[in-house]
Amino acid sequence: MKFSILQKEPKKDLLIILDNTDGLKQTILTKEETAYVQKAHKDNHALVTLNRYDKHIFIYIPENKPTDWQFSESIRETGASVQGIASKHKIGELSIHNLSKHTRAAYLLAEGMTLANYQ
């Protein structure tokens, strides 16, 4: 898997980082997908995967932690989980959109993916 920071619209697979479910209004999700993500979030799922047949969309709403380092580590751990899912589905390119207030969230998630990909 290749990692790069680009400023372009994603053609295929996408991961969106949000602060809460209110941020779903800013996304490309349908009403049904939005309802599914809201229900999953209520059931304490921080990472939700949607399969649109031609692409995967991941919605990640990080859980707040008491300290910055714990919060950062939880995002890295989610990145490692995403790496496993991406490998399983043979995802070659994944665009990460950070729509959260945490400016480093996309970087930390990509870092977790990179560390999990190390062999």
BAZAGU-90062 format. One record per residue: x, y, z of N, C-alpha, C, CB in turn; chain; residue in one letter; residue number from 1. Coordinates in steps of 0.001 Angstrom, whole numbers. Glycine has a CB too. Layout:
+---------+---------+---------+---------+---------+---------+---------+---------+---------+---------+---------+---------+-------+------+------+
:     nxx :     nyy :     nzz :    caxx :    cayy :    cazz :     cxx :     cyy :     czz :    cbxx :    cbyy :    cbzz : chain : resn : resi :
+---------+---------+---------+---------+---------+---------+---------+---------+---------+---------+---------+---------+-------+------+------+
:       X :       Y :       Z :       X :       Y :       Z :       X :       Y :       Z :       X :       Y :       Z :     A :    A :  NUM :
...
+---------+---------+---------+---------+---------+---------+---------+---------+---------+---------+---------+---------+-------+------+------+
//
This chain:
+---------+---------+---------+---------+---------+---------+---------+---------+---------+---------+---------+---------+-------+------+------+
:     nxx :     nyy :     nzz :    caxx :    cayy :    cazz :     cxx :     cyy :     czz :    cbxx :    cbyy :    cbzz : chain : resn : resi :
+---------+---------+---------+---------+---------+---------+---------+---------+---------+---------+---------+---------+-------+------+------+
:     845 :   -1172 :       0 :       0 :       0 :       0 :     891 :    1235 :       0 :    -962 :      -2 :    1216 :     A :    M :    1 :
:     537 :    2214 :    -796 :    1305 :    3446 :    -928 :     601 :    4560 :    -150 :    1478 :    3837 :   -2428 :     A :    K :    2 :
:    1371 :    5392 :     540 :     828 :    6515 :    1284 :    1330 :    7814 :     685 :    1203 :    6423 :    2771 :     A :    F :    3 :
:     412 :    8751 :     456 :     793 :   10080 :      -4 :    -302 :   11054 :     400 :    1028 :   10105 :   -1548 :     A :    S :    4 :
:      66 :   12325 :     521 :    -891 :   13363 :     879 :   -1215 :   14139 :    -386 :    -333 :   14306 :    2003 :     A :    I :    5 :
:   -2476 :   14073 :    -794 :   -2915 :   14723 :   -2020 :   -4129 :   15590 :   -1735 :   -3236 :   13683 :   -3108 :     A :    L :    6 :
:   -4317 :   16587 :   -2544 :   -5482 :   17454 :   -2443 :   -6361 :   17221 :   -3669 :   -5063 :   18957 :   -2325 :     A :    Q :    7 :
:   -7062 :   16089 :   -3698 :   -7934 :   15784 :   -4828 :   -9111 :   14951 :   -4352 :   -7159 :   15045 :   -5942 :     A :    K :    8 :
:  -10136 :   14893 :   -5177 :  -11308 :   14077 :   -4866 :  -10962 :   12604 :   -4976 :  -12481 :   14422 :   -5801 :     A :    E :    9 :
:  -11421 :   11802 :   -4038 :  -11128 :   10367 :   -4115 :  -11924 :    9700 :   -5230 :  -11433 :    9685 :   -2776 :     A :    P :   10 :
:  -11262 :    8810 :   -5947 :  -11941 :    8072 :   -7006 :  -12493 :    6760 :   -6483 :  -10994 :    7815 :   -8172 :     A :    K :   11 :
:  -11862 :    6234 :   -5473 :  -12284 :    4928 :   -4985 :  -12549 :    4961 :   -3490 :  -11233 :    3876 :   -5305 :     A :    K :   12 :
:  -11752 :    4241 :   -2754 :  -12008 :    4007 :   -1337 :  -11703 :    5241 :    -486 :  -11182 :    2827 :    -848 :     A :    D :   13 :
:  -12505 :    5426 :     562 :  -12466 :    6659 :    1332 :  -12644 :    6369 :    2818 :  -13545 :    7630 :     844 :     A :    L :   14 :
:  -11893 :    7078 :    3652 :  -12072 :    7035 :    5100 :  -12324 :    8456 :    5572 :  -10826 :    6404 :    5821 :     A :    L :   15 :
:  -13407 :    8649 :    6306 :  -13783 :    9976 :    6792 :  -13701 :    9974 :    8315 :  -15218 :   10373 :    6308 :     A :    I :   16 :
:  -12975 :   10943 :    8865 :  -12855 :   11094 :   10318 :  -13760 :   12247 :   10748 :  -11359 :   11353 :   10752 :     A :    I :   17 :
:  -14637 :   11974 :   11707 :  -15591 :   12968 :   12194 :  -15488 :   13112 :   13708 :  -17025 :   12584 :   11790 :     A :    L :   18 :
:  -16002 :   14224 :   14236 :  -16064 :   14417 :   15687 :  -17267 :   13703 :   16289 :  -16120 :   15908 :   16025 :     A :    D :   19 :
:  -18382 :   13734 :   15573 :  -19615 :   13100 :   16044 :  -20528 :   12847 :   14847 :  -20334 :   13988 :   17116 :     A :    N :   20 :
:  -21685 :   12270 :   15100 :  -22579 :   11927 :   13991 :  -23180 :   13155 :   13312 :  -23691 :   11033 :   14488 :     A :    T :   21 :
:  -23118 :   14319 :   13944 :  -23599 :   15539 :   13287 :  -22784 :   15837 :   12032 :  -23534 :   16735 :   14256 :     A :    D :   22 :
:  -21535 :   15416 :   12024 :  -20665 :   15642 :   10874 :  -21042 :   14827 :    9653 :  -19262 :   15340 :   11244 :     A :    G :   23 :
:  -21937 :   13865 :    9809 :  -22358 :   13046 :    8668 :  -23029 :   13882 :    7584 :  -23307 :   11948 :    9130 :     A :    L :   24 :
:  -23568 :   15042 :    7962 :  -24213 :   15933 :    6989 :  -23216 :   16458 :    5959 :  -24881 :   17108 :    7708 :     A :    K :   25 :
:  -21936 :   16488 :    6320 :  -20892 :   17004 :    5433 :  -20363 :   15946 :    4468 :  -19747 :   17555 :    6254 :     A :    Q :   26 :
:  -20891 :   14736 :    4538 :  -20347 :   13626 :    3764 :  -21208 :   13315 :    2542 :  -20221 :   12388 :    4640 :     A :    T :   27 :
:  -20741 :   12350 :    1765 :  -21427 :   11938 :     539 :  -22388 :   10773 :     773 :  -20408 :   11553 :    -520 :     A :    I :   28 :
:  -22719 :   10494 :    2019 :  -23544 :    9334 :    2344 :  -25015 :    9554 :    2007 :  -23403 :    8998 :    3812 :     A :    L :   29 :
:  -25684 :    8460 :    1654 :  -27124 :    8499 :    1425 :  -27841 :    8535 :    2774 :  -27589 :    7273 :     580 :     A :    T :   30 :
:  -29154 :    8749 :    2750 :  -29940 :    8754 :    3987 :  -29838 :    7412 :    4707 :  -31412 :    9078 :    3686 :     A :    K :   31 :
:  -29910 :    6339 :    3932 :  -29852 :    4997 :    4513 :  -28490 :    4737 :    5153 :  -30142 :    3936 :    3440 :     A :    E :   32 :
:  -27426 :    5143 :    4463 :  -26076 :    4962 :    5001 :  -25883 :    5791 :    6264 :  -25021 :    5343 :    3951 :     A :    E :   33 :
:  -26399 :    7015 :    6247 :  -26298 :    7884 :    7420 :  -27019 :    7256 :    8613 :  -26885 :    9280 :    7113 :     A :    T :   34 :
:  -28206 :    6728 :    8384 :  -28958 :    6076 :    9461 :  -28201 :    4859 :    9989 :  -30357 :    5658 :    8967 :     A :    A :   35 :
:  -27582 :    4102 :    9094 :  -26810 :    2919 :    9493 :  -25619 :    3316 :   10372 :  -26317 :    2151 :    8245 :     A :    Y :   36 :
:  -24910 :    4368 :    9964 :  -23747 :    4832 :   10733 :  -24196 :    5358 :   12096 :  -22976 :    5937 :    9955 :     A :    V :   37 :
:  -25292 :    6100 :   12137 :  -25794 :    6613 :   13414 :  -26152 :    5476 :   14368 :  -27017 :    7506 :   13184 :     A :    Q :   38 :
:  -26802 :    4435 :   13854 :  -27155 :    3287 :   14687 :  -25901 :    2568 :   15175 :  -28056 :    2314 :   13909 :     A :    K :   39 :
:  -24942 :    2378 :   14287 :  -23693 :    1704 :   14668 :  -22954 :    2508 :   15738 :  -22783 :    1501 :   13431 :     A :    A :   40 :
:  -22959 :    3836 :   15594 :  -22284 :    4684 :   16584 :  -22984 :    4583 :   17943 :  -22252 :    6159 :   16105 :     A :    H :   41 :
:  -24307 :    4530 :   17943 :  -25047 :    4354 :   19200 :  -24716 :    3018 :   19854 :  -26558 :    4452 :   18950 :     A :    K :   42 :
:  -24383 :    2027 :   19023 :  -23999 :     702 :   19525 :  -22506 :     629 :   19854 :  -24355 :    -373 :   18496 :     A :    D :   43 :
:  -21865 :    1791 :   19993 :  -20450 :    1923 :   20381 :  -19456 :    1391 :   19358 :  -20226 :    1217 :   21669 :     A :    N :   44 :
:  -19757 :    1541 :   18080 :  -18803 :    1201 :   17021 :  -18170 :    2502 :   16536 :  -19503 :     425 :   15834 :     A :    H :   45 :
:  -16882 :    2677 :   16809 :  -16191 :    3900 :   16400 :  -15864 :    3878 :   14911 :  -14909 :    4086 :   17214 :     A :    A :   46 :
:  -15622 :    2684 :   14362 :  -15282 :    2532 :   12945 :  -16390 :    1750 :   12257 :  -13905 :    1817 :   12765 :     A :    L :   47 :
:  -16961 :    2352 :   11224 :  -18044 :    1717 :   10474 :  -17601 :    1598 :    9022 :  -19383 :    2531 :   10594 :     A :    V :   48 :
:  -17799 :     423 :    8442 :  -17425 :     180 :    7050 :  -18680 :      52 :    6204 :  -16550 :   -1091 :    6922 :     A :    T :   49 :
:  -18712 :     796 :    5104 :  -19809 :     711 :    4147 :  -19248 :     185 :    2832 :  -20507 :    2101 :    3950 :     A :    L :   50 :
:  -19902 :    -798 :    2257 :  -19460 :   -1375 :     989 :  -20437 :    -949 :     -94 :  -19359 :   -2934 :    1073 :     A :    N :   51 :
:  -19968 :    -130 :   -1019 :  -20801 :     326 :   -2126 :  -20532 :    -477 :   -3397 :  -20565 :    1809 :   -2386 :     A :    R :   52 :
:  -20000 :   -1644 :   -3258 :  -19650 :   -2540 :   -4362 :  -18457 :   -2026 :   -5157 :  -20843 :   -2721 :   -5288 :     A :    Y :   53 :
:  -18503 :    -773 :   -5619 :  -17370 :    -242 :   -6378 :  -16330 :     415 :   -5478 :  -17858 :     760 :   -7407 :     A :    D :   54 :
:  -16694 :     675 :   -4216 :  -15737 :    1250 :   -3266 :  -16190 :    1017 :   -1837 :  -15555 :    2751 :   -3521 :     A :    K :   55 :
:  -15229 :    1133 :    -939 :  -15500 :    1050 :     497 :  -15427 :    2460 :    1075 :  -14486 :      90 :    1218 :     A :    H :   56 :
:  -16328 :    2746 :    1989 :  -16293 :    4011 :    2720 :  -16226 :    3658 :    4200 :  -17552 :    4922 :    2391 :     A :    I :   57 :
:  -15199 :    4167 :    4866 :  -15034 :    3968 :    6300 :  -15400 :    5272 :    6992 :  -13573 :    3521 :    6658 :     A :    F :   58 :
:  -16199 :    5189 :    8034 :  -16520 :    6350 :    8858 :  -15920 :    6082 :   10233 :  -18087 :    6610 :    8937 :     A :    I :   59 :
:  -15072 :    7000 :   10685 :  -14412 :    6838 :   11980 :  -14721 :    8033 :   12863 :  -12885 :    6674 :   11807 :     A :    Y :   60 :
:  -15316 :    7752 :   14014 :  -15598 :    8783 :   15015 :  -14826 :    8392 :   16269 :  -17156 :    8924 :   15306 :     A :    I :   61 :
:  -13635 :    8990 :   16471 :  -12800 :    8589 :   17610 :  -13456 :    8902 :   18951 :  -11450 :    9280 :   17533 :     A :    P :   62 :
:  -13235 :    7995 :   19878 :  -13731 :    8175 :   21242 :  -12761 :    9085 :   21988 :  -13892 :    6798 :   21978 :     A :    E :   63 :
:  -13295 :   10060 :   22704 :  -12433 :   10948 :   23485 :  -11782 :   10173 :   24623 :  -13236 :   12147 :   24040 :     A :    N :   64 :
:  -10528 :   10502 :   24886 :   -9749 :    9860 :   25952 :   -9292 :   10930 :   26935 :   -8521 :    9079 :   25369 :     A :    K :   65 :
:   -8915 :   10523 :   28167 :   -8526 :   11506 :   29187 :   -7260 :   12300 :   28854 :   -8326 :   10807 :   30491 :     A :    P :   66 :
:   -6328 :   11693 :   28122 :   -5081 :   12402 :   27808 :   -4844 :   12388 :   26299 :   -3874 :   11758 :   28553 :     A :    T :   67 :
:   -4002 :   13317 :   25852 :   -3681 :   13407 :   24423 :   -2983 :   12157 :   23915 :   -2810 :   14621 :   24155 :     A :    D :   68 :
:   -2055 :   11612 :   24712 :   -1317 :   10449 :   24223 :   -2230 :    9235 :   24091 :    -148 :   10129 :   25159 :     A :    W :   69 :
:   -3215 :    9095 :   24992 :   -4162 :    7980 :   24892 :   -5060 :    8143 :   23663 :   -5023 :    7884 :   26173 :     A :    Q :   70 :
:   -5462 :    9381 :   23416 :   -6287 :    9668 :   22242 :   -5504 :    9359 :   20964 :   -6755 :   11149 :   22248 :     A :    F :   71 :
:   -4259 :    9821 :   20910 :   -3411 :    9571 :   19741 :   -3195 :    8082 :   19526 :   -2062 :   10274 :   19898 :     A :    S :   72 :
:   -2948 :    7357 :   20600 :   -2709 :    5918 :   20484 :   -3964 :    5182 :   20025 :   -2231 :    5350 :   21821 :     A :    E :   73 :
:   -5131 :    5624 :   20464 :   -6369 :    4960 :   20025 :   -6599 :    5174 :   18527 :   -7582 :    5488 :   20829 :     A :    S :   74 :
:   -6215 :    6336 :   18015 :   -6336 :    6584 :   16572 :   -5350 :    5706 :   15809 :   -6088 :    8083 :   16246 :     A :    I :   75 :
:   -4123 :    5578 :   16317 :   -3139 :    4688 :   15675 :   -3638 :    3243 :   15655 :   -1780 :    4767 :   16409 :     A :    R :   76 :
:   -4236 :    2796 :   16758 :   -4765 :    1429 :   16829 :   -5877 :    1224 :   15800 :   -5293 :    1127 :   18247 :     A :    E :   77 :
:   -6710 :    2237 :   15619 :   -7747 :    2143 :   14594 :   -7114 :    2088 :   13212 :   -8720 :    3332 :   14690 :     A :    T :   78 :
:   -6041 :    2848 :   13012 :   -5314 :    2784 :   11744 :   -4814 :    1380 :   11460 :   -4145 :    3756 :   11752 :     A :    G :   79 :
:   -4326 :     699 :   12482 :   -3867 :    -684 :   12318 :   -5035 :   -1590 :   11928 :   -3202 :   -1196 :   13620 :     A :    A :   80 :
:   -6193 :   -1363 :   12518 :   -7385 :   -2146 :   12156 :   -7797 :   -1888 :   10713 :   -8552 :   -1815 :   13098 :     A :    S :   81 :
:   -7751 :    -623 :   10316 :   -8098 :    -266 :    8936 :   -7135 :    -935 :    7961 :   -8075 :    1271 :    8744 :     A :    V :   82 :
:   -5853 :    -989 :    8324 :   -4861 :   -1645 :    7470 :   -5231 :   -3107 :    7247 :   -3456 :   -1540 :    8093 :     A :    Q :   83 :
:   -5664 :   -3786 :    8291 :   -6076 :   -5183 :    8162 :   -7269 :   -5343 :    7237 :   -6406 :   -5758 :    9522 :     A :    G :   84 :
:   -8247 :   -4453 :    7380 :   -9433 :   -4499 :    6520 :   -9043 :   -4188 :    5078 :  -10511 :   -3501 :    7015 :     A :    I :   85 :
:   -8181 :   -3181 :    4896 :   -7741 :   -2801 :    3548 :   -7000 :   -3948 :    2870 :   -6841 :   -1556 :    3608 :     A :    A :   86 :
:   -6162 :   -4637 :    3603 :   -5434 :   -5781 :    3042 :   -6393 :   -6903 :    2667 :   -4387 :   -6297 :    4042 :     A :    S :   87 :
:   -7350 :   -7159 :    3529 :   -8327 :   -8227 :    3288 :   -9120 :   -7975 :    2009 :   -9285 :   -8353 :    4479 :     A :    K :   88 :
:   -9480 :   -6720 :    1766 :  -10284 :   -6363 :     596 :   -9435 :   -5894 :    -586 :  -11273 :   -5282 :     967 :     A :    H :   89 :
:   -8123 :   -6026 :    -456 :   -7184 :   -5649 :   -1519 :   -7368 :   -4191 :   -1968 :   -7357 :   -6582 :   -2717 :     A :    K :   90 :
:   -7485 :   -3313 :    -978 :   -7599 :   -1884 :   -1252 :   -6195 :   -1340 :   -1472 :   -8327 :   -1128 :     -83 :     A :    I :   91 :
:   -5941 :    -809 :   -2647 :   -4613 :    -313 :   -2988 :   -4416 :    1156 :   -2676 :   -4347 :    -546 :   -4429 :     A :    G :   92 :
:   -5498 :    1915 :   -2652 :   -5412 :    3355 :   -2392 :   -6595 :    3755 :   -1527 :   -5387 :    4181 :   -3724 :     A :    E :   93 :
:   -6316 :    4458 :    -448 :   -7361 :    4886 :     479 :   -7181 :    6367 :     770 :   -7325 :    4053 :    1797 :     A :    L :   94 :
:   -8191 :    7165 :     444 :   -8154 :    8598 :     742 :   -8706 :    8820 :    2139 :   -8963 :    9418 :    -310 :     A :    S :   95 :
:   -8009 :    9627 :    2928 :   -8441 :    9940 :    4288 :   -8859 :   11405 :    4333 :   -7308 :    9647 :    5330 :     A :    I :   96 :
:  -10118 :   11645 :    4713 :  -10623 :   13010 :    4861 :  -10846 :   13272 :    6339 :  -11941 :   13227 :    4046 :     A :    H :   97 :
:  -10143 :   14244 :    6871 :  -10291 :   14602 :    8277 :  -11262 :   15772 :    8389 :   -8915 :   14959 :    8913 :     A :    N :   98 :
:  -12480 :   15492 :    8809 :  -13477 :   16535 :    9026 :  -13674 :   16799 :   10514 :  -14807 :   16145 :    8378 :     A :    L :   99 :
:  -12733 :   16326 :   11324 :  -12823 :   16510 :   12775 :  -12012 :   17731 :   13200 :  -12325 :   15248 :   13520 :     A :    S :  100 :
:  -12177 :   18115 :   14459 :  -11424 :   19255 :   14995 :   -9993 :   18871 :   15364 :  -12134 :   19824 :   16219 :     A :    K :  101 :
:   -9695 :   17575 :   15351 :   -8360 :   17087 :   15698 :   -7483 :   17135 :   14448 :   -8423 :   15633 :   16285 :     A :    H :  102 :
:   -6643 :   18140 :   14363 :   -5885 :   18394 :   13140 :   -4928 :   17272 :   12768 :   -5118 :   19662 :   13283 :     A :    T :  103 :
:   -4468 :   16494 :   13739 :   -3496 :   15434 :   13453 :   -4144 :   14060 :   13280 :   -2472 :   15368 :   14563 :     A :    R :  104 :
:   -5458 :   13986 :   13303 :   -6139 :   12686 :   13275 :   -5803 :   11883 :   12022 :   -7643 :   12885 :   13364 :     A :    A :  105 :
:   -5812 :   12504 :   10856 :   -5510 :   11774 :    9613 :   -4070 :   11281 :    9623 :   -5755 :   12670 :    8376 :     A :    A :  106 :
:   -3157 :   12120 :   10103 :   -1747 :   11724 :   10178 :   -1569 :   10531 :   11119 :    -878 :   12909 :   10650 :     A :    Y :  107 :
:   -2189 :   10590 :   12291 :   -2066 :    9504 :   13270 :   -2669 :    8205 :   12739 :   -2746 :    9895 :   14588 :     A :    L :  108 :
:   -3796 :    8310 :   12049 :   -4419 :    7118 :   11490 :   -3520 :    6503 :   10414 :   -5806 :    7457 :   10909 :     A :    L :  109 :
:   -2972 :    7339 :    9542 :   -2056 :    6838 :    8504 :    -802 :    6237 :    9133 :   -1668 :    7972 :    7530 :     A :    A :  110 :
:    -339 :    6834 :   10220 :     822 :    6295 :   10925 :     526 :    4891 :   11461 :    1233 :    7234 :   12079 :     A :    E :  111 :
:    -655 :    4707 :   12038 :   -1054 :    3388 :   12522 :   -1149 :    2379 :   11398 :   -2378 :    3473 :   13242 :     A :    G :  112 :
:   -1652 :    2812 :   10245 :   -1724 :    1925 :    9076 :    -328 :    1528 :    8619 :   -2486 :    2605 :    7922 :     A :    M :  113 :
:     567 :    2498 :    8606 :    1940 :    2235 :    8169 :    2635 :    1258 :    9108 :    2736 :    3542 :    8089 :     A :    T :  114 :
:    2499 :    1486 :   10401 :    3136 :     599 :   11374 :    2575 :    -820 :   11289 :    2953 :    1147 :   12788 :     A :    L :  115 :
:    1276 :    -941 :   11034 :     669 :   -2271 :   10910 :    1091 :   -2965 :    9621 :    -853 :   -2164 :   10965 :     A :    A :  116 :
:    1452 :   -2181 :    8618 :    1846 :   -2729 :    7317 :    3305 :   -3169 :    7303 :    1611 :   -1699 :    6222 :     A :    N :  117 :
:    4072 :   -2760 :    8311 :    5498 :   -3087 :    8373 :    5686 :   -4590 :    8492 :    6174 :   -2368 :    9558 :     A :    Y :  118 :
:    6566 :   -5130 :    7637 :    6807 :   -6581 :    7670 :    8284 :   -6871 :    7736 :    6197 :   -7267 :    6445 :     A :    Q :  119 :
+---------+---------+---------+---------+---------+---------+---------+---------+---------+---------+---------+---------+-------+------+------+
//
